[in-house]
Amino acid sequence: MPLDPELAAALDALPRLPSNGKLLDFTDIPGFRAMMAAIPQPSATEFDDPRVEVDIVRARRDDGTLLDIVLHRPAGRPEPLPALLWFHAGAQVMGDAHYDVAYHAGLALALDCVLAAVDYRLAPETRAPGQAEDGFLAYEQLRTHAADHGLDPDRIGLAGASGGGAPAAAAMLLIRDRGLPAPCVLALSYPMLDDRHVAPSRTEAAADLGIGFDSEQMDLAWAAVLGDRVADPGLSPYCAPGRATDLHDFPPTFVAVAQYDVLRDEGIDFGRRLIAAGIPTDLHVYAGAFHAWDRFAAGSALTRGFEQTWHGFLRRHLHPAAAYRP
């Protein structure tokens, strides 16, 4: 299997779980969360980098609970700034917007924008479309109160990686269908979009490299997200945006997938249907890559090339005047 050599070396070096010899184990989601939470890392309130200011905005849900949106703002930049709503990875069952702060801060600096990490609710405690509703609320909050947060309301984008691709794309559907002005950009990295287990890459042996993000783990994740609605023909696309049949009025969209990834084909299909709907779409397949290669092999040449392309696309749409300046 012709994996990129740098990625192959990074994959070999990754520690495996004693439970299944892989990186993930969604057979016991609470236990896996607890194990990951025991790994020390700074939270948003502990992060110390003079280049980035971190603040937390809270939006009230209809049930009275609060949604945290963690803002990472390049220090000293003139306002208003564009913002990118970020939906973290974790198969919609794990992750926390208050952590991974160094990565969030790096994106804010690279894109010269406010990186707004959405602490969306996780499954199985909250079933879909709760994650999409949190994305919609976060967008509505930042757009409605843009002046309070030093933001340009017309330059707010959405982006999600892996499991975060689902609430990012589903929130975009809600924003469109409820009549809010569209985000300026959407970016999906190796997104989790479709529960139906029909894409060829879901059953390719080559797509399972032992990292654990295989069809078995995907099925467990979707069961947590949807309960007994998995593969239900009537399921709303707000729950699994790969089900959407109408993709009109999406903003310019970036989709990146890995050659060796069970999620590859659902990402490609989503990108192709966006193109067919007339949406300006950048669709990229990274040869020799596996799922989330940019996080597991951050220093590789393949990651540097991906980030140059991805960041460039985002900057063009978050800073359109700069992009077209003579």
Beta strands, then each sheet from edge to edge (+ up, - down):
strand 1: 52-60
strand 2: 66-74
strand 3: 81-87
strand 4: 114-118
strand 5: 151-161
strand 6: 186-189
strand 7: 253-260
strand 8: 281-290
sheet 1: 1+ 2- 4+ 3+ 5+ 6+ 7+ 8+
end
